[in-house]
Amino acid sequence: MTAFENIALLIPQKPPFVMVDTLLNFNEATVTTAFTIKADNIFVEDGFFKEPGLVENIAQTAAARAGYIAQSENKPVLVGYIGAVNNLQVFALPQTGDKLITEITIDNQVFDVTLISGKISCNGNVVAQCKMKIFINQNKNS
């Protein structure tokens, strides 16, 4: 697939809580997004994009995957919840103006639970990585 510019159609999050800009790549096993950090981002402190923003960026990359699949099947975009974050490693905090490239890989998916590995790169260097368990709420009214 080619880049999907209007990522807002793929994720349930709304501004100011959107931590992805563009869906760069999608296949069944791997998804890649881009995100440019703006100074007014709620997770920016003293010019640095803090750890909760990094975790949310990975989660929203997973949400973009689920949304892309839903949209391709003419289904509504559902809300997902972070069930667990494991082995979070933060090697560096990116700064305002930096562009993050985030890749998630699907480790396992059973019913409404998806286990992923996420990795965020900035300027060619890995800045954070973790494993995450995500639950998808199949009740679109919640």
mmCIF file of the C-alpha atoms, coordinates in Angstrom:
data_MODEL
# 
_entry.id   MODEL 
# 
loop_
_atom_site.group_PDB 
_atom_site.id 
_atom_site.type_symbol 
_atom_site.label_atom_id 
_atom_site.label_alt_id 
_atom_site.label_comp_id 
_atom_site.label_asym_id 
_atom_site.label_entity_id 
_atom_site.label_seq_id 
_atom_site.pdbx_PDB_ins_code 
_atom_site.Cartn_x 
_atom_site.Cartn_y 
_atom_site.Cartn_z 
_atom_site.occupancy 
_atom_site.B_iso_or_equiv 
_atom_site.pdbx_formal_charge 
_atom_site.auth_seq_id 
_atom_site.auth_comp_id 
_atom_site.auth_asym_id 
_atom_site.auth_atom_id 
_atom_site.pdbx_PDB_model_num 
ATOM 1   C CA . MET A 1 1   ? 0.000   0.000   0.000  1.00 0.00 ? 1   MET A CA 1 
ATOM 2   C CA . THR A 1 2   ? 1.049   3.596   -0.418 1.00 0.00 ? 2   THR A CA 1 
ATOM 3   C CA . ALA A 1 3   ? 1.137   6.184   2.358  1.00 0.00 ? 3   ALA A CA 1 
ATOM 4   C CA . PHE A 1 4   ? -2.242  6.976   3.887  1.00 0.00 ? 4   PHE A CA 1 
ATOM 5   C CA . GLU A 1 5   ? -2.196  10.690  4.683  1.00 0.00 ? 5   GLU A CA 1 
ATOM 6   C CA . ASN A 1 6   ? -5.520  11.120  6.517  1.00 0.00 ? 6   ASN A CA 1 
ATOM 7   C CA . ILE A 1 7   ? -4.744  8.885   9.459  1.00 0.00 ? 7   ILE A CA 1 
ATOM 8   C CA . ALA A 1 8   ? -7.546  10.512  11.488 1.00 0.00 ? 8   ALA A CA 1 
ATOM 9   C CA . LEU A 1 9   ? -9.944  8.236   9.586  1.00 0.00 ? 9   LEU A CA 1 
ATOM 10  C CA . LEU A 1 10  ? -8.146  5.160   10.921 1.00 0.00 ? 10  LEU A CA 1 
ATOM 11  C CA . ILE A 1 11  ? -7.837  5.861   14.644 1.00 0.00 ? 11  ILE A CA 1 
ATOM 12  C CA . PRO A 1 12  ? -10.422 6.603   17.336 1.00 0.00 ? 12  PRO A CA 1 
ATOM 13  C CA . GLN A 1 13  ? -8.232  9.233   19.043 1.00 0.00 ? 13  GLN A CA 1 
ATOM 14  C CA . LYS A 1 14  ? -8.966  12.905  18.437 1.00 0.00 ? 14  LYS A CA 1 
ATOM 15  C CA . PRO A 1 15  ? -6.775  16.016  18.828 1.00 0.00 ? 15  PRO A CA 1 
ATOM 16  C CA . PRO A 1 16  ? -4.955  16.887  20.978 1.00 0.00 ? 16  PRO A CA 1 
ATOM 17  C CA . PHE A 1 17  ? -4.379  13.188  21.672 1.00 0.00 ? 17  PHE A CA 1 
ATOM 18  C CA . VAL A 1 18  ? -3.244  12.111  18.190 1.00 0.00 ? 18  VAL A CA 1 
ATOM 19  C CA . MET A 1 19  ? 0.334   10.780  18.205 1.00 0.00 ? 19  MET A CA 1 
ATOM 20  C CA . VAL A 1 20  ? 0.599   9.588   14.564 1.00 0.00 ? 20  VAL A CA 1 
ATOM 21  C CA . ASP A 1 21  ? 0.526   11.625  11.331 1.00 0.00 ? 21  ASP A CA 1 
ATOM 22  C CA . THR A 1 22  ? 0.829   9.231   8.402  1.00 0.00 ? 22  THR A CA 1 
ATOM 23  C CA . LEU A 1 23  ? 0.436   5.522   7.773  1.00 0.00 ? 23  LEU A CA 1 
ATOM 24  C CA . LEU A 1 24  ? 3.545   4.705   5.730  1.00 0.00 ? 24  LEU A CA 1 
ATOM 25  C CA . ASN A 1 25  ? 3.264   0.952   5.288  1.00 0.00 ? 25  ASN A CA 1 
ATOM 26  C CA . PHE A 1 26  ? 0.766   -1.791  5.997  1.00 0.00 ? 26  PHE A CA 1 
ATOM 27  C CA . ASN A 1 27  ? 0.755   -5.536  5.647  1.00 0.00 ? 27  ASN A CA 1 
ATOM 28  C CA . GLU A 1 28  ? -0.756  -8.269  7.790  1.00 0.00 ? 28  GLU A CA 1 
ATOM 29  C CA . ALA A 1 29  ? 2.317   -8.569  10.015 1.00 0.00 ? 29  ALA A CA 1 
ATOM 30  C CA . THR A 1 30  ? 3.882   -5.088  10.090 1.00 0.00 ? 30  THR A CA 1 
ATOM 31  C CA . VAL A 1 31  ? 2.681   -1.479  10.162 1.00 0.00 ? 31  VAL A CA 1 
ATOM 32  C CA . THR A 1 32  ? 4.788   1.686   9.952  1.00 0.00 ? 32  THR A CA 1 
ATOM 33  C CA . THR A 1 33  ? 3.714   5.242   10.816 1.00 0.00 ? 33  THR A CA 1 
ATOM 34  C CA . ALA A 1 34  ? 5.353   8.655   10.899 1.00 0.00 ? 34  ALA A CA 1 
ATOM 35  C CA . PHE A 1 35  ? 4.846   11.409  13.467 1.00 0.00 ? 35  PHE A CA 1 
ATOM 36  C CA . THR A 1 36  ? 6.407   14.866  13.676 1.00 0.00 ? 36  THR A CA 1 
ATOM 37  C CA . ILE A 1 37  ? 6.575   16.214  17.225 1.00 0.00 ? 37  ILE A CA 1 
ATOM 38  C CA . LYS A 1 38  ? 5.094   19.683  17.632 1.00 0.00 ? 38  LYS A CA 1 
ATOM 39  C CA . ALA A 1 39  ? 5.924   22.063  20.486 1.00 0.00 ? 39  ALA A CA 1 
ATOM 40  C CA . ASP A 1 40  ? 2.301   22.162  21.691 1.00 0.00 ? 40  ASP A CA 1 
ATOM 41  C CA . ASN A 1 41  ? 2.011   18.367  22.011 1.00 0.00 ? 41  ASN A CA 1 
ATOM 42  C CA . ILE A 1 42  ? 0.613   17.378  25.410 1.00 0.00 ? 42  ILE A CA 1 
ATOM 43  C CA . PHE A 1 43  ? 3.558   15.011  25.980 1.00 0.00 ? 43  PHE A CA 1 
ATOM 44  C CA . VAL A 1 44  ? 6.262   17.602  25.251 1.00 0.00 ? 44  VAL A CA 1 
ATOM 45  C CA . GLU A 1 45  ? 8.044   18.943  28.316 1.00 0.00 ? 45  GLU A CA 1 
ATOM 46  C CA . ASP A 1 46  ? 11.077  21.230  28.138 1.00 0.00 ? 46  ASP A CA 1 
ATOM 47  C CA . GLY A 1 47  ? 11.353  20.490  24.414 1.00 0.00 ? 47  GLY A CA 1 
ATOM 48  C CA . PHE A 1 48  ? 11.407  16.695  24.808 1.00 0.00 ? 48  PHE A CA 1 
ATOM 49  C CA . PHE A 1 49  ? 8.707   14.155  23.887 1.00 0.00 ? 49  PHE A CA 1 
ATOM 50  C CA . LYS A 1 50  ? 8.268   12.217  27.126 1.00 0.00 ? 50  LYS A CA 1 
ATOM 51  C CA . GLU A 1 51  ? 7.889   8.472   27.747 1.00 0.00 ? 51  GLU A CA 1 
ATOM 52  C CA . PRO A 1 52  ? 4.047   8.367   27.895 1.00 0.00 ? 52  PRO A CA 1 
ATOM 53  C CA . GLY A 1 53  ? 3.966   9.907   24.422 1.00 0.00 ? 53  GLY A CA 1 
ATOM 54  C CA . LEU A 1 54  ? 6.310   7.226   23.113 1.00 0.00 ? 54  LEU A CA 1 
ATOM 55  C CA . VAL A 1 55  ? 4.070   4.478   24.497 1.00 0.00 ? 55  VAL A CA 1 
ATOM 56  C CA . GLU A 1 56  ? 0.972   6.156   23.060 1.00 0.00 ? 56  GLU A CA 1 
ATOM 57  C CA . ASN A 1 57  ? 2.697   6.530   19.678 1.00 0.00 ? 57  ASN A CA 1 
ATOM 58  C CA . ILE A 1 58  ? 3.271   2.766   19.543 1.00 0.00 ? 58  ILE A CA 1 
ATOM 59  C CA . ALA A 1 59  ? -0.315  2.080   20.640 1.00 0.00 ? 59  ALA A CA 1 
ATOM 60  C CA . GLN A 1 60  ? -1.727  4.438   18.008 1.00 0.00 ? 60  GLN A CA 1 
ATOM 61  C CA . THR A 1 61  ? 0.379   2.758   15.340 1.00 0.00 ? 61  THR A CA 1 
ATOM 62  C CA . ALA A 1 62  ? -1.369  -0.473  16.327 1.00 0.00 ? 62  ALA A CA 1 
ATOM 63  C CA . ALA A 1 63  ? -4.699  1.398   16.245 1.00 0.00 ? 63  ALA A CA 1 
ATOM 64  C CA . ALA A 1 64  ? -3.931  2.579   12.708 1.00 0.00 ? 64  ALA A CA 1 
ATOM 65  C CA . ARG A 1 65  ? -3.471  -1.053  11.691 1.00 0.00 ? 65  ARG A CA 1 
ATOM 66  C CA . ALA A 1 66  ? -6.813  -2.059  13.190 1.00 0.00 ? 66  ALA A CA 1 
ATOM 67  C CA . GLY A 1 67  ? -8.483  0.968   11.616 1.00 0.00 ? 67  GLY A CA 1 
ATOM 68  C CA . TYR A 1 68  ? -7.001  0.230   8.200  1.00 0.00 ? 68  TYR A CA 1 
ATOM 69  C CA . ILE A 1 69  ? -8.320  -3.331  8.360  1.00 0.00 ? 69  ILE A CA 1 
ATOM 70  C CA . ALA A 1 70  ? -11.751 -2.130  9.553  1.00 0.00 ? 70  ALA A CA 1 
ATOM 71  C CA . GLN A 1 71  ? -11.972 0.466   6.795  1.00 0.00 ? 71  GLN A CA 1 
ATOM 72  C CA . SER A 1 72  ? -10.961 -2.048  4.116  1.00 0.00 ? 72  SER A CA 1 
ATOM 73  C CA . GLU A 1 73  ? -13.799 -4.298  5.361  1.00 0.00 ? 73  GLU A CA 1 
ATOM 74  C CA . ASN A 1 74  ? -16.289 -1.370  5.480  1.00 0.00 ? 74  ASN A CA 1 
ATOM 75  C CA . LYS A 1 75  ? -16.557 -1.703  9.265  1.00 0.00 ? 75  LYS A CA 1 
ATOM 76  C CA . PRO A 1 76  ? -16.366 1.038   11.906 1.00 0.00 ? 76  PRO A CA 1 
ATOM 77  C CA . VAL A 1 77  ? -13.069 1.912   13.576 1.00 0.00 ? 77  VAL A CA 1 
ATOM 78  C CA . LEU A 1 78  ? -13.223 0.444   17.076 1.00 0.00 ? 78  LEU A CA 1 
ATOM 79  C CA . VAL A 1 79  ? -11.609 1.596   20.309 1.00 0.00 ? 79  VAL A CA 1 
ATOM 80  C CA . GLY A 1 80  ? -8.667  -0.361  21.658 1.00 0.00 ? 80  GLY A CA 1 
ATOM 81  C CA . TYR A 1 81  ? -7.147  -0.374  25.118 1.00 0.00 ? 81  TYR A CA 1 
ATOM 82  C CA . ILE A 1 82  ? -3.594  -0.966  26.265 1.00 0.00 ? 82  ILE A CA 1 
ATOM 83  C CA . GLY A 1 83  ? -3.757  -4.051  28.469 1.00 0.00 ? 83  GLY A CA 1 
ATOM 84  C CA . ALA A 1 84  ? -0.060  -4.264  29.262 1.00 0.00 ? 84  ALA A CA 1 
ATOM 85  C CA . VAL A 1 85  ? 3.272   -2.723  28.343 1.00 0.00 ? 85  VAL A CA 1 
ATOM 86  C CA . ASN A 1 86  ? 6.262   -5.019  28.784 1.00 0.00 ? 86  ASN A CA 1 
ATOM 87  C CA . ASN A 1 87  ? 10.009  -4.558  28.432 1.00 0.00 ? 87  ASN A CA 1 
ATOM 88  C CA . LEU A 1 88  ? 9.769   -0.825  27.735 1.00 0.00 ? 88  LEU A CA 1 
ATOM 89  C CA . GLN A 1 89  ? 13.204  0.498   26.851 1.00 0.00 ? 89  GLN A CA 1 
ATOM 90  C CA . VAL A 1 90  ? 13.729  4.205   26.226 1.00 0.00 ? 90  VAL A CA 1 
ATOM 91  C CA . PHE A 1 91  ? 17.161  4.955   24.793 1.00 0.00 ? 91  PHE A CA 1 
ATOM 92  C CA . ALA A 1 92  ? 16.634  8.666   24.101 1.00 0.00 ? 92  ALA A CA 1 
ATOM 93  C CA . LEU A 1 93  ? 13.856  11.251  24.251 1.00 0.00 ? 93  LEU A CA 1 
ATOM 94  C CA . PRO A 1 94  ? 13.147  12.841  20.867 1.00 0.00 ? 94  PRO A CA 1 
ATOM 95  C CA . GLN A 1 95  ? 12.804  16.608  20.648 1.00 0.00 ? 95  GLN A CA 1 
ATOM 96  C CA . THR A 1 96  ? 10.295  19.045  19.241 1.00 0.00 ? 96  THR A CA 1 
ATOM 97  C CA . GLY A 1 97  ? 10.499  18.991  15.442 1.00 0.00 ? 97  GLY A CA 1 
ATOM 98  C CA . ASP A 1 98  ? 11.847  15.439  15.272 1.00 0.00 ? 98  ASP A CA 1 
ATOM 99  C CA . LYS A 1 99  ? 10.134  12.946  12.982 1.00 0.00 ? 99  LYS A CA 1 
ATOM 100 C CA . LEU A 1 100 ? 9.433   9.544   14.505 1.00 0.00 ? 100 LEU A CA 1 
ATOM 101 C CA . ILE A 1 101 ? 9.154   6.408   12.399 1.00 0.00 ? 101 ILE A CA 1 
ATOM 102 C CA . THR A 1 102 ? 7.285   3.743   14.337 1.00 0.00 ? 102 THR A CA 1 
ATOM 103 C CA . GLU A 1 103 ? 7.010   0.108   13.345 1.00 0.00 ? 103 GLU A CA 1 
ATOM 104 C CA . ILE A 1 104 ? 4.882   -2.503  15.014 1.00 0.00 ? 104 ILE A CA 1 
ATOM 105 C CA . THR A 1 105 ? 5.018   -6.206  14.341 1.00 0.00 ? 105 THR A CA 1 
ATOM 106 C CA . ILE A 1 106 ? 2.152   -8.516  15.220 1.00 0.00 ? 106 ILE A CA 1 
ATOM 107 C CA . ASP A 1 107 ? 3.483   -11.249 17.497 1.00 0.00 ? 107 ASP A CA 1 
ATOM 108 C CA . ASN A 1 108 ? 0.134   -12.967 18.045 1.00 0.00 ? 108 ASN A CA 1 
ATOM 109 C CA . GLN A 1 109 ? -3.563  -12.252 17.683 1.00 0.00 ? 109 GLN A CA 1 
ATOM 110 C CA . VAL A 1 110 ? -6.320  -14.231 19.359 1.00 0.00 ? 110 VAL A CA 1 
ATOM 111 C CA . PHE A 1 111 ? -9.896  -12.970 19.111 1.00 0.00 ? 111 PHE A CA 1 
ATOM 112 C CA . ASP A 1 112 ? -9.912  -9.381  20.454 1.00 0.00 ? 112 ASP A CA 1 
ATOM 113 C CA . VAL A 1 113 ? -6.369  -9.453  21.890 1.00 0.00 ? 113 VAL A CA 1 
ATOM 114 C CA . THR A 1 114 ? -3.299  -8.488  19.872 1.00 0.00 ? 114 THR A CA 1 
ATOM 115 C CA . LEU A 1 115 ? 0.274   -8.858  21.099 1.00 0.00 ? 115 LEU A CA 1 
ATOM 116 C CA . ILE A 1 116 ? 2.712   -6.529  19.361 1.00 0.00 ? 116 ILE A CA 1 
ATOM 117 C CA . SER A 1 117 ? 6.344   -5.520  19.373 1.00 0.00 ? 117 SER A CA 1 
ATOM 118 C CA . GLY A 1 118 ? 6.879   -1.815  18.774 1.00 0.00 ? 118 GLY A CA 1 
ATOM 119 C CA . LYS A 1 119 ? 9.982   0.150   17.840 1.00 0.00 ? 119 LYS A CA 1 
ATOM 120 C CA . ILE A 1 120 ? 10.371  3.914   17.398 1.00 0.00 ? 120 ILE A CA 1 
ATOM 121 C CA . SER A 1 121 ? 13.250  5.352   15.377 1.00 0.00 ? 121 SER A CA 1 
ATOM 122 C CA . CYS A 1 122 ? 14.338  8.965   15.079 1.00 0.00 ? 122 CYS A CA 1 
ATOM 123 C CA . ASN A 1 123 ? 17.110  10.158  12.772 1.00 0.00 ? 123 ASN A CA 1 
ATOM 124 C CA . GLY A 1 124 ? 18.017  6.530   12.065 1.00 0.00 ? 124 GLY A CA 1 
ATOM 125 C CA . ASN A 1 125 ? 18.397  5.567   15.742 1.00 0.00 ? 125 ASN A CA 1 
ATOM 126 C CA . VAL A 1 126 ? 16.047  3.440   17.839 1.00 0.00 ? 126 VAL A CA 1 
ATOM 127 C CA . VAL A 1 127 ? 14.777  5.676   20.651 1.00 0.00 ? 127 VAL A CA 1 
ATOM 128 C CA . ALA A 1 128 ? 12.266  3.308   22.275 1.00 0.00 ? 128 ALA A CA 1 
ATOM 129 C CA . GLN A 1 129 ? 10.850  -0.180  22.051 1.00 0.00 ? 129 GLN A CA 1 
ATOM 130 C CA . CYS A 1 130 ? 8.427   -2.379  23.944 1.00 0.00 ? 130 CYS A CA 1 
ATOM 131 C CA . LYS A 1 131 ? 5.949   -5.203  23.751 1.00 0.00 ? 131 LYS A CA 1 
ATOM 132 C CA . MET A 1 132 ? 2.294   -4.411  24.219 1.00 0.00 ? 132 MET A CA 1 
ATOM 133 C CA . LYS A 1 133 ? -0.973  -6.261  24.728 1.00 0.00 ? 133 LYS A CA 1 
ATOM 134 C CA . ILE A 1 134 ? -3.941  -4.475  23.156 1.00 0.00 ? 134 ILE A CA 1 
ATOM 135 C CA . PHE A 1 135 ? -7.625  -5.283  23.596 1.00 0.00 ? 135 PHE A CA 1 
ATOM 136 C CA . ILE A 1 136 ? -10.159 -4.230  20.954 1.00 0.00 ? 136 ILE A CA 1 
ATOM 137 C CA . ASN A 1 137 ? -13.632 -3.357  22.234 1.00 0.00 ? 137 ASN A CA 1 
ATOM 138 C CA . GLN A 1 138 ? -16.024 -4.992  19.759 1.00 0.00 ? 138 GLN A CA 1 
ATOM 139 C CA . ASN A 1 139 ? -18.939 -2.977  21.165 1.00 0.00 ? 139 ASN A CA 1 
ATOM 140 C CA . LYS A 1 140 ? -18.807 0.151   18.978 1.00 0.00 ? 140 LYS A CA 1 
ATOM 141 C CA . ASN A 1 141 ? -21.090 2.025   21.410 1.00 0.00 ? 141 ASN A CA 1 
ATOM 142 C CA . SER A 1 142 ? -18.465 2.118   24.183 1.00 0.00 ? 142 SER A CA 1 
# 
